[in-house]
Amino acid sequence: MAKKNKGSRIIITLECTNCRVSNEKRAPGVSRYSTTKNRKNTPARLELKKYCQYCDKHLIHKETK
């Protein structure tokens, strides 16, 4: 049986900052991306500029818990 090694790579979720704070009643949703990061090289929360399909723009996506 293979040994499960808890490596330094973890799966994270990036969420659009603009969609998350909008209070529109008929908002279509929140843009989310799934990616991995190396916990040793990047201990802080990750922020990347990604495309949001709901805002139709490239916006900052922040790492969620």
N, CA, C, O and CB atoms as a CASP TS submission, in Angstrom:
PFRMAT TS
TARGET T0000
AUTHOR 0000-0000-0000
METHOD Language model
MODEL 1
PARENT N/A
ATOM      1  N   MET     1       0.837  -1.166   0.000  1.00  0.00           N
ATOM      2  CA  MET     1       0.000   0.000   0.000  1.00  0.00           C
ATOM      3  C   MET     1       0.896   1.248   0.000  1.00  0.00           C
ATOM      4  O   MET     1       1.904   1.304   0.704  1.00  0.00           O
ATOM      5  CB  MET     1      -0.960  -0.013   1.218  1.00  0.00           C
ATOM      6  N   ALA     2       0.513   2.222  -0.788  1.00  0.00           N
ATOM      7  CA  ALA     2       1.312   3.442  -0.900  1.00  0.00           C
ATOM      8  C   ALA     2       1.178   4.289   0.358  1.00  0.00           C
ATOM      9  O   ALA     2       0.118   4.354   0.981  1.00  0.00           O
ATOM     10  CB  ALA     2       0.888   4.253  -2.132  1.00  0.00           C
ATOM     11  N   LYS     3       2.275   4.930   0.708  1.00  0.00           N
ATOM     12  CA  LYS     3       2.290   5.779   1.883  1.00  0.00           C
ATOM     13  C   LYS     3       1.790   7.168   1.513  1.00  0.00           C
ATOM     14  O   LYS     3       2.297   7.770   0.567  1.00  0.00           O
ATOM     15  CB  LYS     3       3.704   5.851   2.490  1.00  0.00           C
ATOM     16  N   LYS     4       0.809   7.685   2.237  1.00  0.00           N
ATOM     17  CA  LYS     4       0.292   9.029   1.965  1.00  0.00           C
ATOM     18  C   LYS     4       1.185  10.042   2.653  1.00  0.00           C
ATOM     19  O   LYS     4       1.219  10.132   3.880  1.00  0.00           O
ATOM     20  CB  LYS     4      -1.183   9.180   2.444  1.00  0.00           C
ATOM     21  N   ASN     5       1.907  10.800   1.847  1.00  0.00           N
ATOM     22  CA  ASN     5       2.822  11.803   2.365  1.00  0.00           C
ATOM     23  C   ASN     5       2.177  13.165   2.229  1.00  0.00           C
ATOM     24  O   ASN     5       1.799  13.570   1.130  1.00  0.00           O
ATOM     25  CB  ASN     5       4.180  11.758   1.629  1.00  0.00           C
ATOM     26  N   LYS     6       2.049  13.867   3.324  1.00  0.00           N
ATOM     27  CA  LYS     6       1.480  15.204   3.284  1.00  0.00           C
ATOM     28  C   LYS     6       2.575  16.148   2.821  1.00  0.00           C
ATOM     29  O   LYS     6       3.399  16.607   3.613  1.00  0.00           O
ATOM     30  CB  LYS     6       0.902  15.633   4.678  1.00  0.00           C
ATOM     31  N   GLY     7       2.570  16.427   1.527  1.00  0.00           N
ATOM     32  CA  GLY     7       3.607  17.253   0.931  1.00  0.00           C
ATOM     33  C   GLY     7       3.383  18.729   1.194  1.00  0.00           C
ATOM     34  O   GLY     7       2.493  19.119   1.949  1.00  0.00           O
ATOM     35  N   SER     8       4.208  19.536   0.554  1.00  0.00           N
ATOM     36  CA  SER     8       4.115  20.970   0.756  1.00  0.00           C
ATOM     37  C   SER     8       3.132  21.627  -0.205  1.00  0.00           C
ATOM     38  O   SER     8       2.802  22.802  -0.043  1.00  0.00           O
ATOM     39  CB  SER     8       5.475  21.596   0.603  1.00  0.00           C
ATOM     40  N   ARG     9       2.655  20.871  -1.217  1.00  0.00           N
ATOM     41  CA  ARG     9       1.674  21.418  -2.168  1.00  0.00           C
ATOM     42  C   ARG     9       0.262  21.208  -1.652  1.00  0.00           C
ATOM     43  O   ARG     9      -0.107  20.101  -1.260  1.00  0.00           O
ATOM     44  CB  ARG     9       1.833  20.764  -3.556  1.00  0.00           C
ATOM     45  N   ILE    10      -0.538  22.288  -1.654  1.00  0.00           N
ATOM     46  CA  ILE    10      -1.923  22.199  -1.212  1.00  0.00           C
ATOM     47  C   ILE    10      -2.839  22.797  -2.277  1.00  0.00           C
ATOM     48  O   ILE    10      -2.423  23.657  -3.053  1.00  0.00           O
ATOM     49  CB  ILE    10      -2.115  22.921   0.145  1.00  0.00           C
ATOM     50  N   ILE    11      -4.079  22.338  -2.305  1.00  0.00           N
ATOM     51  CA  ILE    11      -5.075  22.863  -3.241  1.00  0.00           C
ATOM     52  C   ILE    11      -5.760  24.052  -2.588  1.00  0.00           C
ATOM     53  O   ILE    11      -6.193  23.974  -1.438  1.00  0.00           O
ATOM     54  CB  ILE    11      -6.118  21.766  -3.646  1.00  0.00           C
ATOM     55  N   ILE    12      -5.856  25.159  -3.331  1.00  0.00           N
ATOM     56  CA  ILE    12      -6.500  26.366  -2.820  1.00  0.00           C
ATOM     57  C   ILE    12      -7.593  26.811  -3.780  1.00  0.00           C
ATOM     58  O   ILE    12      -7.631  26.377  -4.931  1.00  0.00           O
ATOM     59  CB  ILE    12      -5.468  27.497  -2.613  1.00  0.00           C
ATOM     60  N   THR    13      -8.480  27.677  -3.304  1.00  0.00           N
ATOM     61  CA  THR    13      -9.541  28.260  -4.114  1.00  0.00           C
ATOM     62  C   THR    13      -9.333  29.760  -4.190  1.00  0.00           C
ATOM     63  O   THR    13      -9.132  30.420  -3.170  1.00  0.00           O
ATOM     64  CB  THR    13     -10.938  27.925  -3.534  1.00  0.00           C
ATOM     65  N   LEU    14      -9.381  30.300  -5.409  1.00  0.00           N
ATOM     66  CA  LEU    14      -9.281  31.741  -5.622  1.00  0.00           C
ATOM     67  C   LEU    14     -10.671  32.264  -5.936  1.00  0.00           C
ATOM     68  O   LEU    14     -11.384  31.688  -6.759  1.00  0.00           O
ATOM     69  CB  LEU    14      -8.274  32.086  -6.771  1.00  0.00           C
ATOM     70  N   GLU    15     -11.066  33.369  -5.275  1.00  0.00           N
ATOM     71  CA  GLU    15     -12.406  33.919  -5.438  1.00  0.00           C
ATOM     72  C   GLU    15     -12.318  35.385  -5.834  1.00  0.00           C
ATOM     73  O   GLU    15     -11.478  36.124  -5.321  1.00  0.00           O
ATOM     74  CB  GLU    15     -13.228  33.755  -4.143  1.00  0.00           C
ATOM     75  N   CYS    16     -13.189  35.804  -6.749  1.00  0.00           N
ATOM     76  CA  CYS    16     -13.195  37.186  -7.238  1.00  0.00           C
ATOM     77  C   CYS    16     -13.554  38.153  -6.110  1.00  0.00           C
ATOM     78  O   CYS    16     -14.532  37.938  -5.395  1.00  0.00           O
ATOM     79  CB  CYS    16     -14.189  37.343  -8.413  1.00  0.00           C
ATOM     80  N   THR    17     -12.773  39.200  -5.952  1.00  0.00           N
ATOM     81  CA  THR    17     -13.019  40.159  -4.885  1.00  0.00           C
ATOM     82  C   THR    17     -14.186  41.079  -5.216  1.00  0.00           C
ATOM     83  O   THR    17     -14.889  41.532  -4.313  1.00  0.00           O
ATOM     84  CB  THR    17     -11.770  40.981  -4.620  1.00  0.00           C
ATOM     85  N   ASN    18     -14.401  41.360  -6.492  1.00  0.00           N
ATOM     86  CA  ASN    18     -15.482  42.258  -6.893  1.00  0.00           C
ATOM     87  C   ASN    18     -16.841  41.582  -6.743  1.00  0.00           C
ATOM     88  O   ASN    18     -17.784  42.215  -6.270  1.00  0.00           O
ATOM     89  CB  ASN    18     -15.281  42.722  -8.339  1.00  0.00           C
ATOM     90  N   CYS    19     -16.965  40.336  -7.124  1.00  0.00           N
ATOM     91  CA  CYS    19     -18.238  39.602  -7.022  1.00  0.00           C
ATOM     92  C   CYS    19     -18.620  39.355  -5.562  1.00  0.00           C
ATOM     93  O   CYS    19     -19.799  39.384  -5.210  1.00  0.00           O
ATOM     94  CB  CYS    19     -18.146  38.258  -7.773  1.00  0.00           C
ATOM     95  N   ARG    20     -17.633  39.117  -4.731  1.00  0.00           N
ATOM     96  CA  ARG    20     -17.896  38.775  -3.333  1.00  0.00           C
ATOM     97  C   ARG    20     -18.519  39.935  -2.568  1.00  0.00           C
ATOM     98  O   ARG    20     -19.350  39.709  -1.689  1.00  0.00           O
ATOM     99  CB  ARG    20     -16.612  38.343  -2.650  1.00  0.00           C
ATOM    100  N   VAL    21     -18.137  41.176  -2.880  1.00  0.00           N
ATOM    101  CA  VAL    21     -18.629  42.325  -2.123  1.00  0.00           C
ATOM    102  C   VAL    21     -19.866  42.966  -2.743  1.00  0.00           C
ATOM    103  O   VAL    21     -20.476  43.832  -2.116  1.00  0.00           O
ATOM    104  CB  VAL    21     -17.541  43.354  -2.002  1.00  0.00           C
ATOM    105  N   SER    22     -20.260  42.565  -3.964  1.00  0.00           N
ATOM    106  CA  SER    22     -21.439  43.164  -4.587  1.00  0.00           C
ATOM    107  C   SER    22     -22.697  42.677  -3.885  1.00  0.00           C
ATOM    108  O   SER    22     -22.821  41.493  -3.569  1.00  0.00           O
ATOM    109  CB  SER    22     -21.497  42.829  -6.094  1.00  0.00           C
ATOM    110  N   ASN    23     -23.627  43.590  -3.643  1.00  0.00           N
ATOM    111  CA  ASN    23     -24.861  43.260  -2.932  1.00  0.00           C
ATOM    112  C   ASN    23     -26.070  43.274  -3.855  1.00  0.00           C
ATOM    113  O   ASN    23     -27.192  43.493  -3.398  1.00  0.00           O
ATOM    114  CB  ASN    23     -25.080  44.229  -1.787  1.00  0.00           C
ATOM    115  N   GLU    24     -25.860  43.046  -5.142  1.00  0.00           N
ATOM    116  CA  GLU    24     -26.969  43.020  -6.083  1.00  0.00           C
ATOM    117  C   GLU    24     -27.845  41.800  -5.814  1.00  0.00           C
ATOM    118  O   GLU    24     -27.338  40.704  -5.572  1.00  0.00           O
ATOM    119  CB  GLU    24     -26.451  43.011  -7.539  1.00  0.00           C
ATOM    120  N   LYS    25     -29.154  41.994  -5.857  1.00  0.00           N
ATOM    121  CA  LYS    25     -30.082  40.890  -5.573  1.00  0.00           C
ATOM    122  C   LYS    25     -30.019  39.825  -6.661  1.00  0.00           C
ATOM    123  O   LYS    25     -30.135  38.635  -6.366  1.00  0.00           O
ATOM    124  CB  LYS    25     -31.518  41.417  -5.441  1.00  0.00           C
ATOM    125  N   ARG    26     -29.838  40.233  -7.904  1.00  0.00           N
ATOM    126  CA  ARG    26     -29.847  39.275  -9.014  1.00  0.00           C
ATOM    127  C   ARG    26     -28.443  39.041  -9.569  1.00  0.00           C
ATOM    128  O   ARG    26     -28.271  38.860 -10.774  1.00  0.00           O
ATOM    129  CB  ARG    26     -30.770  39.767 -10.129  1.00  0.00           C
ATOM    130  N   ALA    27     -27.462  39.046  -8.706  1.00  0.00           N
ATOM    131  CA  ALA    27     -26.095  38.779  -9.138  1.00  0.00           C
ATOM    132  C   ALA    27     -25.995  37.334  -9.629  1.00  0.00           C
ATOM    133  O   ALA    27     -26.516  36.430  -8.976  1.00  0.00           O
ATOM    134  CB  ALA    27     -25.085  39.043  -7.982  1.00  0.00           C
ATOM    135  N   PRO    28     -25.336  37.100 -10.766  1.00  0.00           N
ATOM    136  CA  PRO    28     -25.285  35.747 -11.333  1.00  0.00           C
ATOM    137  C   PRO    28     -24.455  34.748 -10.530  1.00  0.00           C
ATOM    138  O   PRO    28     -24.729  33.549 -10.584  1.00  0.00           O
ATOM    139  CB  PRO    28     -24.740  35.817 -12.715  1.00  0.00           C
ATOM    140  N   GLY    29     -23.463  35.202  -9.797  1.00  0.00           N
ATOM    141  CA  GLY    29     -22.644  34.273  -9.030  1.00  0.00           C
ATOM    142  C   GLY    29     -21.302  34.862  -8.678  1.00  0.00           C
ATOM    143  O   GLY    29     -21.075  36.062  -8.837  1.00  0.00           O
ATOM    144  N   VAL    30     -20.410  34.013  -8.199  1.00  0.00           N
ATOM    145  CA  VAL    30     -19.062  34.422  -7.808  1.00  0.00           C
ATOM    146  C   VAL    30     -18.080  33.573  -8.594  1.00  0.00           C
ATOM    147  O   VAL    30     -18.202  32.348  -8.633  1.00  0.00           O
ATOM    148  CB  VAL    30     -18.833  34.272  -6.262  1.00  0.00           C
ATOM    149  N   SER    31     -17.108  34.220  -9.218  1.00  0.00           N
ATOM    150  CA  SER    31     -16.091  33.522  -9.997  1.00  0.00           C
ATOM    151  C   SER    31     -15.095  32.852  -9.059  1.00  0.00           C
ATOM    152  O   SER    31     -14.548  33.499  -8.166  1.00  0.00           O
ATOM    153  CB  SER    31     -15.367  34.496 -10.954  1.00  0.00           C
ATOM    154  N   ARG    32     -14.858  31.555  -9.259  1.00  0.00           N
ATOM    155  CA  ARG    32     -13.900  30.809  -8.436  1.00  0.00           C
ATOM    156  C   ARG    32     -12.989  29.976  -9.318  1.00  0.00           C
ATOM    157  O   ARG    32     -13.421  29.387 -10.309  1.00  0.00           O
ATOM    158  CB  ARG    32     -14.631  29.904  -7.423  1.00  0.00           C
ATOM    159  N   TYR    33     -11.714  29.941  -8.937  1.00  0.00           N
ATOM    160  CA  TYR    33     -10.714  29.108  -9.608  1.00  0.00           C
ATOM    161  C   TYR    33     -10.078  28.199  -8.574  1.00  0.00           C
ATOM    162  O   TYR    33      -9.937  28.579  -7.412  1.00  0.00           O
ATOM    163  CB  TYR    33      -9.633  29.978 -10.327  1.00  0.00           C
ATOM    164  N   SER    34      -9.696  27.010  -8.987  1.00  0.00           N
ATOM    165  CA  SER    34      -9.003  26.070  -8.120  1.00  0.00           C
ATOM    166  C   SER    34      -7.589  25.893  -8.651  1.00  0.00           C
ATOM    167  O   SER    34      -7.396  25.695  -9.851  1.00  0.00           O
ATOM    168  CB  SER    34      -9.755  24.702  -8.043  1.00  0.00           C
ATOM    169  N   THR    35      -6.600  25.964  -7.767  1.00  0.00           N
ATOM    170  CA  THR    35      -5.204  25.821  -8.152  1.00  0.00           C
ATOM    171  C   THR    35      -4.419  25.261  -6.976  1.00  0.00           C
ATOM    172  O   THR    35      -4.978  25.024  -5.906  1.00  0.00           O
ATOM    173  CB  THR    35      -4.612  27.174  -8.616  1.00  0.00           C
ATOM    174  N   THR    36      -3.133  25.052  -7.175  1.00  0.00           N
ATOM    175  CA  THR    36      -2.275  24.567  -6.089  1.00  0.00           C
ATOM    176  C   THR    36      -1.183  25.579  -5.812  1.00  0.00           C
ATOM    177  O   THR    36      -0.819  26.377  -6.675  1.00  0.00           O
ATOM    178  CB  THR    36      -1.658  23.193  -6.437  1.00  0.00           C
ATOM    179  N   LYS    37      -0.670  25.535  -4.598  1.00  0.00           N
ATOM    180  CA  LYS    37       0.469  26.380  -4.247  1.00  0.00           C
ATOM    181  C   LYS    37       1.383  25.615  -3.310  1.00  0.00           C
ATOM    182  O   LYS    37       0.955  24.692  -2.616  1.00  0.00           O
ATOM    183  CB  LYS    37       0.004  27.710  -3.597  1.00  0.00           C
ATOM    184  N   ASN    38       2.645  26.011  -3.299  1.00  0.00           N
ATOM    185  CA  ASN    38       3.626  25.416  -2.405  1.00  0.00           C
ATOM    186  C   ASN    38       3.589  26.188  -1.095  1.00  0.00           C
ATOM    187  O   ASN    38       3.888  27.382  -1.058  1.00  0.00           O
ATOM    188  CB  ASN    38       5.060  25.429  -3.034  1.00  0.00           C
ATOM    189  N   ARG    39       3.225  25.505  -0.037  1.00  0.00           N
ATOM    190  CA  ARG    39       3.037  26.161   1.254  1.00  0.00           C
ATOM    191  C   ARG    39       4.366  26.683   1.837  1.00  0.00           C
ATOM    192  O   ARG    39       4.368  27.649   2.600  1.00  0.00           O
ATOM    193  CB  ARG    39       2.382  25.188   2.236  1.00  0.00           C
ATOM    194  N   LYS    40       5.489  26.049   1.478  1.00  0.00           N
ATOM    195  CA  LYS    40       6.788  26.500   1.987  1.00  0.00           C
ATOM    196  C   LYS    40       7.263  27.772   1.293  1.00  0.00           C
ATOM    197  O   LYS    40       7.812  28.660   1.946  1.00  0.00           O
ATOM    198  CB  LYS    40       7.827  25.402   1.813  1.00  0.00           C
ATOM    199  N   ASN    41       7.060  27.874  -0.035  1.00  0.00           N
ATOM    200  CA  ASN    41       7.522  29.043  -0.782  1.00  0.00           C
ATOM    201  C   ASN    41       6.571  30.223  -0.677  1.00  0.00           C
ATOM    202  O   ASN    41       7.005  31.371  -0.760  1.00  0.00           O
ATOM    203  CB  ASN    41       7.714  28.683  -2.230  1.00  0.00           C
ATOM    204  N   THR    42       5.278  29.962  -0.496  1.00  0.00           N
ATOM    205  CA  THR    42       4.273  31.023  -0.445  1.00  0.00           C
ATOM    206  C   THR    42       3.391  30.836   0.779  1.00  0.00           C
ATOM    207  O   THR    42       2.272  30.341   0.645  1.00  0.00           O
ATOM    208  CB  THR    42       3.416  31.035  -1.733  1.00  0.00           C
ATOM    209  N   PRO    43       3.852  31.214   1.969  1.00  0.00           N
ATOM    210  CA  PRO    43       3.043  31.011   3.168  1.00  0.00           C
ATOM    211  C   PRO    43       1.874  31.990   3.271  1.00  0.00           C
ATOM    212  O   PRO    43       0.872  31.692   3.919  1.00  0.00           O
ATOM    213  CB  PRO    43       3.912  31.133   4.393  1.00  0.00           C
ATOM    214  N   ALA    44       1.999  33.162   2.633  1.00  0.00           N
ATOM    215  CA  ALA    44       0.932  34.159   2.696  1.00  0.00           C
ATOM    216  C   ALA    44      -0.184  33.797   1.727  1.00  0.00           C
ATOM    217  O   ALA    44      -0.028  32.916   0.880  1.00  0.00           O
ATOM    218  CB  ALA    44       1.478  35.566   2.383  1.00  0.00           C
ATOM    219  N   ARG    45      -1.308  34.488   1.863  1.00  0.00           N
ATOM    220  CA  ARG    45      -2.439  34.252   0.958  1.00  0.00           C
ATOM    221  C   ARG    45      -2.099  34.732  -0.444  1.00  0.00           C
ATOM    222  O   ARG    45      -1.466  35.773  -0.623  1.00  0.00           O
ATOM    223  CB  ARG    45      -3.710  34.962   1.470  1.00  0.00           C
ATOM    224  N   LEU    46      -2.524  33.965  -1.425  1.00  0.00           N
ATOM    225  CA  LEU    46      -2.206  34.226  -2.813  1.00  0.00           C
ATOM    226  C   LEU    46      -3.223  35.178  -3.436  1.00  0.00           C
ATOM    227  O   LEU    46      -4.420  35.065  -3.171  1.00  0.00           O
ATOM    228  CB  LEU    46      -2.150  32.922  -3.596  1.00  0.00           C
ATOM    229  N   GLU    47      -2.752  36.120  -4.268  1.00  0.00           N
ATOM    230  CA  GLU    47      -3.611  37.032  -5.019  1.00  0.00           C
ATOM    231  C   GLU    47      -3.146  37.026  -6.462  1.00  0.00           C
ATOM    232  O   GLU    47      -1.987  37.331  -6.744  1.00  0.00           O
ATOM    233  CB  GLU    47      -3.581  38.479  -4.421  1.00  0.00           C
ATOM    234  N   LEU    48      -4.046  36.680  -7.385  1.00  0.00           N
ATOM    235  CA  LEU    48      -3.723  36.649  -8.800  1.00  0.00           C
ATOM    236  C   LEU    48      -4.774  37.418  -9.577  1.00  0.00           C
ATOM    237  O   LEU    48      -5.934  37.494  -9.173  1.00  0.00           O
ATOM    238  CB  LEU    48      -3.619  35.202  -9.310  1.00  0.00           C
ATOM    239  N   LYS    49      -4.352  37.990 -10.702  1.00  0.00           N
ATOM    240  CA  LYS    49      -5.284  38.677 -11.584  1.00  0.00           C
ATOM    241  C   LYS    49      -5.805  37.651 -12.587  1.00  0.00           C
ATOM    242  O   LYS    49      -5.053  37.170 -13.435  1.00  0.00           O
ATOM    243  CB  LYS    49      -4.602  39.900 -12.310  1.00  0.00           C
ATOM    244  N   LYS    50      -7.095  37.314 -12.489  1.00  0.00           N
ATOM    245  CA  LYS    50      -7.716  36.305 -13.333  1.00  0.00           C
ATOM    246  C   LYS    50      -8.972  36.891 -13.976  1.00  0.00           C
ATOM    247  O   LYS    50      -9.462  37.943 -13.566  1.00  0.00           O
ATOM    248  CB  LYS    50      -8.056  35.030 -12.514  1.00  0.00           C
ATOM    249  N   TYR    51      -9.481  36.192 -14.988  1.00  0.00           N
ATOM    250  CA  TYR    51     -10.687  36.635 -15.684  1.00  0.00           C
ATOM    251  C   TYR    51     -11.934  36.217 -14.908  1.00  0.00           C
ATOM    252  O   TYR    51     -12.066  35.059 -14.511  1.00  0.00           O
ATOM    253  CB  TYR    51     -10.729  36.060 -17.115  1.00  0.00           C
ATOM    254  N   CYS    52     -12.848  37.168 -14.695  1.00  0.00           N
ATOM    255  CA  CYS    52     -14.125  36.892 -14.041  1.00  0.00           C
ATOM    256  C   CYS    52     -15.207  36.884 -15.112  1.00  0.00           C
ATOM    257  O   CYS    52     -15.436  37.895 -15.776  1.00  0.00           O
ATOM    258  CB  CYS    52     -14.439  37.948 -12.923  1.00  0.00           C
ATOM    259  N   GLN    53     -15.870  35.750 -15.280  1.00  0.00           N
ATOM    260  CA  GLN    53     -16.880  35.621 -16.320  1.00  0.00           C
ATOM    261  C   GLN    53     -18.150  36.398 -15.990  1.00  0.00           C
ATOM    262  O   GLN    53     -18.909  36.733 -16.898  1.00  0.00           O
ATOM    263  CB  GLN    53     -17.213  34.164 -16.537  1.00  0.00           C
ATOM    264  N   TYR    54     -18.400  36.690 -14.723  1.00  0.00           N
ATOM    265  CA  TYR    54     -19.601  37.423 -14.328  1.00  0.00           C
ATOM    266  C   TYR    54     -19.406  38.932 -14.467  1.00  0.00           C
ATOM    267  O   TYR    54     -20.341  39.641 -14.839  1.00  0.00           O
ATOM    268  CB  TYR    54     -19.981  37.075 -12.890  1.00  0.00           C
ATOM    269  N   CYS    55     -18.209  39.428 -14.173  1.00  0.00           N
ATOM    270  CA  CYS    55     -17.911  40.856 -14.322  1.00  0.00           C
ATOM    271  C   CYS    55     -17.436  41.184 -15.734  1.00  0.00           C
ATOM    272  O   CYS    55     -17.440  42.346 -16.139  1.00  0.00           O
ATOM    273  CB  CYS    55     -16.851  41.285 -13.304  1.00  0.00           C
ATOM    274  N   ASP    56     -17.028  40.160 -16.482  1.00  0.00           N
ATOM    275  CA  ASP    56     -16.518  40.294 -17.848  1.00  0.00           C
ATOM    276  C   ASP    56     -15.254  41.161 -17.897  1.00  0.00           C
ATOM    277  O   ASP    56     -15.073  41.961 -18.815  1.00  0.00           O
ATOM    278  CB  ASP    56     -17.599  40.893 -18.755  1.00  0.00           C
ATOM    279  N   LYS    57     -14.377  40.988 -16.887  1.00  0.00           N
ATOM    280  CA  LYS    57     -13.126  41.741 -16.775  1.00  0.00           C
ATOM    281  C   LYS    57     -12.062  40.870 -16.119  1.00  0.00           C
ATOM    282  O   LYS    57     -12.360  39.823 -15.545  1.00  0.00           O
ATOM    283  CB  LYS    57     -13.335  43.049 -15.963  1.00  0.00           C
ATOM    284  N   HIS    58     -10.807  41.327 -16.217  1.00  0.00           N
ATOM    285  CA  HIS    58      -9.717  40.716 -15.459  1.00  0.00           C
ATOM    286  C   HIS    58      -9.644  41.453 -14.129  1.00  0.00           C
ATOM    287  O   HIS    58      -9.415  42.662 -14.100  1.00  0.00           O
ATOM    288  CB  HIS    58      -8.339  40.783 -16.241  1.00  0.00           C
ATOM    289  N   LEU    59      -9.839  40.724 -13.018  1.00  0.00           N
ATOM    290  CA  LEU    59      -9.860  41.310 -11.685  1.00  0.00           C
ATOM    291  C   LEU    59      -8.989  40.477 -10.742  1.00  0.00           C
ATOM    292  O   LEU    59      -8.565  39.368 -11.069  1.00  0.00           O
ATOM    293  CB  LEU    59     -11.313  41.405 -11.150  1.00  0.00           C
ATOM    294  N   ILE    60      -8.740  41.048  -9.569  1.00  0.00           N
ATOM    295  CA  ILE    60      -7.950  40.361  -8.533  1.00  0.00           C
ATOM    296  C   ILE    60      -8.795  39.246  -7.908  1.00  0.00           C
ATOM    297  O   ILE    60      -9.934  39.471  -7.498  1.00  0.00           O
ATOM    298  CB  ILE    60      -7.468  41.372  -7.430  1.00  0.00           C
ATOM    299  N   HIS    61      -8.225  38.054  -7.844  1.00  0.00           N
ATOM    300  CA  HIS    61      -8.842  36.905  -7.167  1.00  0.00           C
ATOM    301  C   HIS    61      -7.964  36.560  -5.959  1.00  0.00           C
ATOM    302  O   HIS    61      -6.754  36.383  -6.100  1.00  0.00           O
ATOM    303  CB  HIS    61      -8.995  35.657  -8.147  1.00  0.00           C
ATOM    304  N   LYS    62      -8.573  36.466  -4.782  1.00  0.00           N
ATOM    305  CA  LYS    62      -7.847  36.184  -3.546  1.00  0.00           C
ATOM    306  C   LYS    62      -8.127  34.764  -3.076  1.00  0.00           C
ATOM    307  O   LYS    62      -9.180  34.189  -3.354  1.00  0.00           O
ATOM    308  CB  LYS    62      -8.229  37.193  -2.452  1.00  0.00           C
ATOM    309  N   GLU    63      -7.162  34.222  -2.363  1.00  0.00           N
ATOM    310  CA  GLU    63      -7.278  32.883  -1.792  1.00  0.00           C
ATOM    311  C   GLU    63      -8.291  32.885  -0.657  1.00  0.00           C
ATOM    312  O   GLU    63      -8.279  33.770   0.199  1.00  0.00           O
ATOM    313  CB  GLU    63      -5.909  32.383  -1.291  1.00  0.00           C
ATOM    314  N   THR    64      -9.167  31.888  -0.658  1.00  0.00           N
ATOM    315  CA  THR    64     -10.137  31.737   0.436  1.00  0.00           C
ATOM    316  C   THR    64      -9.697  30.607   1.350  1.00  0.00           C
ATOM    317  O   THR    64      -8.765  29.870   1.028  1.00  0.00           O
ATOM    318  CB  THR    64     -11.567  31.465  -0.114  1.00  0.00           C
ATOM    319  N   LYS    65     -10.367  30.467   2.494  1.00  0.00           N
ATOM    320  CA  LYS    65     -10.019  29.407   3.439  1.00  0.00           C
ATOM    321  C   LYS    65     -10.384  28.060   2.918  1.00  0.00           C
ATOM    322  O   LYS    65     -10.158  27.055   3.592  1.00  0.00           O
ATOM    323  CB  LYS    65     -10.689  29.629   4.756  1.00  0.00           C
TER
END
